Amino acid sequence: MISGMRESPLWPALEATAHTLVYDSLIAGSMSPGRLAAITTPALVVASESSDDQLRNWARGVAEALPAASACFLPGTWHGVSPERLAPALTEFFTGRGIVSGERTD
């Protein structure tokens, strides 16, 4: 898998951000459901419908733990959603004309 990733045109960007992985791991490990429940800022948790069950379940769990959050599952690749799909969902969320609570699938 790594060999294939090194062949990808995205490899330089992945390599440039590799040093952030330790921070991502620390943050994810410190965010228990109890800590998430204390965050009252409205949030939109976005995941790709094509991601594996574990990633989609994590997204759903974060949205359920945040008191003012919605989960939004959009068409995309394993771990990504195209800007064309993401932009309308973000626009609806930030303008208040769409997702307010609950789970949405486009």
Backbone as a printed PyTorch tensor [residue, N CA C, xyz], in Angstrom:
tensor([[[  0.8210,  -1.1810,   0.0000],
         [  0.0000,   0.0000,   0.0000],
         [  0.8750,   1.2590,   0.0000]],

        [[  1.8900,   1.2780,   0.8220],
         [  2.7820,   2.4460,   0.8870],
         [  3.4930,   2.6440,  -0.4420]],

        [[  3.9090,   1.5600,  -1.0710],
         [  4.5750,   1.6730,  -2.3730],
         [  3.6630,   2.3690,  -3.3810]],

        [[  2.4120,   1.9740,  -3.3960],
         [  1.4580,   2.6000,  -4.3010],
         [  1.2440,   4.0650,  -3.9770]],

        [[  1.2220,   4.3860,  -2.6980],
         [  1.0420,   5.7770,  -2.2950],
         [  2.2290,   6.6340,  -2.7270]],

        [[  3.4160,   6.0570,  -2.6520],
         [  4.6110,   6.8090,  -3.0700],
         [  4.5840,   7.1390,  -4.5550]],

        [[  3.8770,   6.3420,  -5.3370],
         [  3.7530,   6.5680,  -6.7750],
         [  2.7000,   7.6340,  -7.0890]],

        [[  1.8680,   7.9420,  -6.1380],
         [  0.7640,   8.8740,  -6.3350],
         [  1.2600,  10.3190,  -6.4180]],

        [[  0.5820,  11.1500,  -7.2060],
         [  0.9460,  12.5660,  -7.2430],
         [  0.6790,  13.2780,  -5.9120]],

        [[ -0.0980,  12.6430,  -5.0380],
         [ -0.3790,  13.2320,  -3.7200],
         [  0.7350,  12.9860,  -2.7050]],

        [[  1.6690,  12.1120,  -3.0330],
         [  2.7090,  11.7360,  -2.0710],
         [  3.4530,  12.9360,  -1.4840]],

        [[  3.8900,  13.9030,  -2.2770],
         [  4.6040,  15.0450,  -1.6730],
         [  3.7640,  15.7720,  -0.6110]],

        [[  2.4810,  15.9290,  -0.8500],
         [  1.6190,  16.5900,   0.1370],
         [  1.4590,  15.7280,   1.3900]],

        [[  1.3090,  14.4190,   1.2030],
         [  1.2080,  13.5160,   2.3500],
         [  2.4850,  13.5410,   3.1790]],

        [[  3.6020,  13.5150,   2.5040],
         [  4.8900,  13.5360,   3.1900],
         [  5.0920,  14.8550,   3.9390]],

        [[  4.6470,  15.9410,   3.3400],
         [  4.8170,  17.2580,   3.9640],
         [  3.9970,  17.4020,   5.2440]],

        [[  2.8980,  16.6570,   5.3530],
         [  2.0620,  16.7620,   6.5540],
         [  2.2520,  15.5840,   7.5090]],

        [[  3.1760,  14.7090,   7.2200],
         [  3.3850,  13.5170,   8.0550],
         [  3.6810,  13.8640,   9.5090]],

        [[  4.3670,  14.9520,   9.7400],
         [  4.7200,  15.3160,  11.1170],
         [  3.4800,  15.6440,  11.9680]],

        [[  2.3240,  15.8900,  11.3470],
         [  1.1130,  16.2030,  12.1040],
         [  0.3950,  14.9530,  12.6020]],

        [[  0.7710,  13.7790,  12.1190],
         [  0.0720,  12.5570,  12.5060],
         [  0.1080,  12.3100,  14.0090]],

        [[  1.2160,  12.6250,  14.6410],
         [  1.2960,  12.4150,  16.0840],
         [  0.2830,  13.3040,  16.8020]],

        [[  0.0890,  14.5360,  16.3520],
         [ -0.8870,  15.4320,  16.9670],
         [ -2.3130,  14.9330,  16.7120]],

        [[ -2.5650,  14.4860,  15.4920],
         [ -3.8830,  13.9380,  15.1840],
         [ -4.2030,  12.7720,  16.1110]],

        [[ -3.2300,  11.9030,  16.3380],
         [ -3.4320,  10.7480,  17.2090],
         [ -3.6780,  11.1710,  18.6480]],

        [[ -2.9310,  12.1480,  19.1220],
         [ -3.1120,  12.6140,  20.4980],
         [ -4.4770,  13.2580,  20.6930]],

        [[ -4.9000,  14.0670,  19.7390],
         [ -6.2010,  14.7270,  19.8550],
         [ -7.3130,  13.6920,  19.8240]],

        [[ -7.2490,  12.7810,  18.8760],
         [ -8.3050,  11.7630,  18.7660],
         [ -8.3830,  10.9240,  20.0320]],

        [[ -7.2550,  10.5870,  20.6000],
         [ -7.2340,   9.7700,  21.8050],
         [ -7.7170,  10.4940,  23.0470]],

        [[ -7.7050,  11.8200,  23.0320],
         [ -8.1020,  12.5810,  24.2150],
         [ -9.5600,  13.0310,  24.1650]],

        [[-10.2590,  12.7370,  23.0920],
         [-11.6290,  13.2270,  22.9360],
         [-12.6450,  12.1400,  23.2750]],

        [[-12.8460,  11.9320,  24.5480],
         [-13.8280,  10.9550,  25.0020],
         [-15.2380,  11.4980,  24.7550]],

        [[-16.2400,  10.6330,  24.7480],
         [-17.6140,  11.1230,  24.5860],
         [-17.9870,  12.1900,  25.6180]],

        [[-17.4720,  12.0620,  26.8310],
         [-17.7580,  13.0630,  27.8640],
         [-17.1850,  14.4320,  27.5200]],

        [[-15.9790,  14.4420,  27.0070],
         [-15.3770,  15.7200,  26.5860],
         [-16.1170,  16.3030,  25.4010]],

        [[-16.4920,  15.4420,  24.4580],
         [-17.2350,  15.9280,  23.2980],
         [-18.5740,  16.5200,  23.7330]],

        [[-19.2220,  15.9380,  24.7250],
         [-20.5290,  16.4170,  25.1870],
         [-20.4540,  17.8360,  25.7360]],

        [[-19.2750,  18.2670,  26.1490],
         [-19.1090,  19.6240,  26.6850],
         [-18.9590,  20.6740,  25.5910]],

        [[-18.7990,  20.2510,  24.3410],
         [-18.6290,  21.1860,  23.2310],
         [-20.0110,  21.5090,  22.6800]],

        [[-20.4530,  22.7380,  22.8610],
         [-21.8060,  23.1060,  22.4640],
         [-21.8540,  23.9030,  21.1580]],

        [[-20.7280,  24.1320,  20.5490],
         [-20.6900,  24.8250,  19.2660],
         [-21.3240,  23.9430,  18.1980]],

        [[-22.2100,  24.5030,  17.3790],
         [-22.7750,  23.6940,  16.2990],
         [-21.6710,  23.1270,  15.4060]],

        [[-21.8290,  21.8890,  15.0170],
         [-20.8070,  21.2220,  14.2110],
         [-21.4590,  20.3400,  13.1590]],

        [[-20.7850,  20.2290,  12.0530],
         [-21.1970,  19.3260,  10.9900],
         [-20.0930,  18.2930,  10.8280]],

        [[-20.3980,  17.0420,  11.0530],
         [-19.4350,  15.9590,  10.9170],
         [-19.6780,  15.3220,   9.5520]],

        [[-18.7030,  15.4570,   8.6690],
         [-18.8500,  14.9890,   7.2940],
         [-18.0240,  13.7300,   7.0840]],

        [[-18.6200,  12.7650,   6.4160],
         [-17.9050,  11.5410,   6.0550],
         [-18.3740,  11.1050,   4.6690]],

        [[-17.5590,  10.3140,   4.0420],
         [-17.9020,   9.7750,   2.7300],
         [-18.7190,   8.4960,   2.8850]],

        [[-19.7320,   8.3630,   2.0560],
         [-20.5080,   7.1250,   2.0340],
         [-19.6430,   5.9320,   1.6530]],

        [[-18.5490,   6.1810,   0.9500],
         [-17.6760,   5.0960,   0.4930],
         [-16.6030,   4.7160,   1.5040]],

        [[-16.5290,   5.4360,   2.6100],
         [-15.5810,   5.0550,   3.6520],
         [-16.0310,   3.7390,   4.2710]],

        [[-15.1060,   3.0600,   4.9090],
         [-15.4690,   1.7860,   5.5230],
         [-16.3820,   2.0130,   6.7340]],

        [[-16.9710,   0.9280,   7.2010],
         [-17.9150,   1.0120,   8.3210],
         [-17.3080,   1.6890,   9.5340]],

        [[-16.0390,   1.3920,   9.8230],
         [-15.4120,   1.9550,  11.0080],
         [-15.3550,   3.4810,  10.9330]],

        [[-14.9190,   4.0330,   9.8110],
         [-14.8430,   5.4900,   9.6810],
         [-16.2330,   6.1190,   9.7570]],

        [[-17.2100,   5.5160,   9.0930],
         [-18.5670,   6.0670,   9.1440],
         [-19.1490,   5.9690,  10.5480]],

        [[-18.8630,   4.8860,  11.2530],
         [-19.3450,   4.7540,  12.6300],
         [-18.6730,   5.7570,  13.5560]],

        [[-17.3810,   6.0170,  13.3420],
         [-16.6940,   7.0370,  14.1400],
         [-17.3300,   8.4060,  13.9030]],

        [[-17.5930,   8.7360,  12.6600],
         [-18.2230,  10.0230,  12.3460],
         [-19.5940,  10.1120,  13.0080]],

        [[-20.3710,   9.0620,  12.8950],
         [-21.7010,   9.0360,  13.5070],
         [-21.5830,   9.1820,  15.0250]],

        [[-20.6240,   8.4960,  15.6280],
         [-20.4280,   8.5710,  17.0770],
         [-20.0290,   9.9620,  17.5420]],

        [[-19.1690,  10.6280,  16.7830],
         [-18.7850,  12.0060,  17.1390],
         [-20.0050,  12.9140,  17.0560]],

        [[-20.7720,  12.7860,  15.9970],
         [-21.9660,  13.6230,  15.8410],
         [-22.9740,  13.3700,  16.9650]],

        [[-23.1020,  12.1220,  17.3800],
         [-24.0250,  11.8030,  18.4740],
         [-23.5220,  12.3320,  19.8120]],

        [[-22.2090,  12.3570,  20.0080],
         [-21.6420,  12.8250,  21.2760],
         [-21.6700,  14.3470,  21.4030]],

        [[-21.5810,  15.0540,  20.2820],
         [-21.6460,  16.5160,  20.3060],
         [-23.1090,  16.9390,  20.4050]],

        [[-23.4710,  17.7560,  21.3900],
         [-24.8800,  18.0940,  21.5720],
         [-25.5050,  18.9030,  20.4300]],

        [[-24.7090,  19.6180,  19.6630],
         [-25.2640,  20.4570,  18.5880],
         [-24.6550,  20.0800,  17.2440]],

        [[-24.6310,  18.7860,  16.9600],
         [-23.9850,  18.3290,  15.7320],
         [-24.9110,  17.5040,  14.8700]],

        [[-24.5640,  17.4680,  13.5990],
         [-25.2350,  16.6140,  12.6220],
         [-24.1710,  15.8180,  11.8910]],

        [[-24.5290,  14.6070,  11.5000],
         [-23.6570,  13.8060,  10.6520],
         [-24.1640,  13.9210,   9.2280]],

        [[-23.2520,  14.0660,   8.3030],
         [-23.6010,  14.2040,   6.8960],
         [-22.7240,  13.2410,   6.1070]],

        [[-23.3510,  12.2970,   5.4150],
         [-22.6200,  11.3040,   4.6350],
         [-22.8440,  11.6000,   3.1620]],

        [[-21.7770,  11.9460,   2.4820],
         [-21.8490,  12.3680,   1.0930],
         [-21.1690,  11.3650,   0.1750]],

        [[-21.6020,  11.3130,  -1.0780],
         [-20.9110,  10.4450,  -2.0340],
         [-19.4470,  10.8780,  -2.1490]],

        [[-18.5750,   9.9110,  -2.2830],
         [-17.1590,  10.2350,  -2.4140],
         [-16.3140,   8.9910,  -2.5020]],

        [[-15.0430,   9.1710,  -2.2270],
         [-14.1000,   8.0640,  -2.2410],
         [-13.9590,   7.5320,  -0.8220]],

        [[-13.0430,   6.6090,  -0.6300],
         [-12.8960,   5.9710,   0.6820],
         [-12.7610,   6.9900,   1.8070]],

        [[-11.9800,   7.9950,   1.6420],
         [-11.7310,   8.9350,   2.7380],
         [-11.8030,  10.3630,   2.2260]],

        [[-12.6870,  10.5990,   1.2680],
         [-12.7640,  11.9370,   0.7130],
         [-14.0950,  12.2210,   0.0440]],

        [[-14.3990,  13.4940,  -0.0020],
         [-15.5980,  13.9850,  -0.6570],
         [-15.1620,  15.1160,  -1.5730]],

        [[-15.6800,  15.1360,  -2.7850],
         [-15.2690,  16.1630,  -3.7390],
         [-15.7660,  17.5420,  -3.2980]],

        [[-15.0500,  18.5830,  -3.6800],
         [-15.4970,  19.9410,  -3.3530],
         [-16.9030,  20.2340,  -3.8830]],

        [[-17.2590,  19.6350,  -5.0120],
         [-18.5820,  19.8610,  -5.5870],
         [-19.7010,  19.3020,  -4.6960]],

        [[-19.4120,  18.2590,  -3.9590],
         [-20.3910,  17.6770,  -3.0260],
         [-20.3120,  18.3480,  -1.6550]],

        [[-19.1050,  18.7020,  -1.2520],
         [-18.8970,  19.2730,   0.0730],
         [-19.4060,  20.7030,   0.1740]],

        [[-19.1620,  21.5210,  -0.8410],
         [-19.5240,  22.9430,  -0.7860],
         [-21.0090,  23.1780,  -0.4860]],

        [[-21.9340,  22.4990,  -1.1800],
         [-23.3460,  22.7440,  -0.8530],
         [-23.7130,  22.3530,   0.5840]],

        [[-23.1390,  21.2590,   1.0770],
         [-23.4280,  20.8370,   2.4530],
         [-22.9050,  21.8760,   3.4470]],

        [[-21.7160,  22.3930,   3.2140],
         [-21.1630,  23.4250,   4.1000],
         [-21.9630,  24.7140,   4.0050]],

        [[-22.3640,  25.0860,   2.7930],
         [-23.1680,  26.2940,   2.6130],
         [-24.4690,  26.1950,   3.3920]],

        [[-25.1450,  25.0580,   3.2660],
         [-26.3970,  24.8600,   4.0060],
         [-26.1620,  24.9390,   5.5050]],

        [[-25.0870,  24.3170,   5.9660],
         [-24.8070,  24.3030,   7.3980],
         [-24.5070,  25.7080,   7.9130]],

        [[-23.6160,  26.4330,   7.2390],
         [-23.1980,  27.7420,   7.7310],
         [-24.2460,  28.8320,   7.5340]],

        [[-25.1520,  28.6630,   6.5990],
         [-26.2110,  29.6540,   6.4080],
         [-27.4620,  29.3080,   7.1870]],

        [[-27.4950,  28.1140,   7.7620],
         [-28.6430,  27.7070,   8.5440],
         [-29.8340,  27.2950,   7.7040]],

        [[-29.6210,  27.0570,   6.4320],
         [-30.7330,  26.6930,   5.5530],
         [-30.7690,  25.2050,   5.2570]],

        [[-30.2590,  24.4060,   6.1180],
         [-30.2400,  22.9820,   5.8050],
         [-30.1680,  22.1510,   7.0550]],

        [[-29.0460,  21.5480,   7.2560],
         [-28.8530,  20.5960,   8.3400],
         [-28.9010,  21.3280,   9.6830]],

        [[-29.8250,  20.9650,  10.5210],
         [-29.8860,  21.5410,  11.8600],
         [-29.6040,  20.4500,  12.8750]],

        [[-30.2220,  19.3260,  12.7020],
         [-29.9380,  18.1950,  13.5870],
         [-30.2950,  16.9130,  12.8460]],

        [[-29.7870,  15.8510,  13.3360],
         [-30.0690,  14.5660,  12.6970],
         [-29.0150,  14.1970,  11.6850]],

        [[-29.2560,  13.1050,  11.0180],
         [-28.2890,  12.5610,  10.0640],
         [-28.8030,  12.7570,   8.6500]],

        [[-27.9280,  13.1200,   7.7750],
         [-28.3050,  13.3790,   6.3920],
         [-27.4070,  12.5640,   5.4690]],

        [[-27.9850,  12.0630,   4.4280],
         [-27.2330,  11.3790,   3.3810],
         [-27.6610,  11.9650,   2.0520]],

        [[-26.6990,  12.4140,   1.2650],
         [-26.9810,  12.9290,  -0.0850],
         [-26.5650,  11.9390,  -1.1150]]])
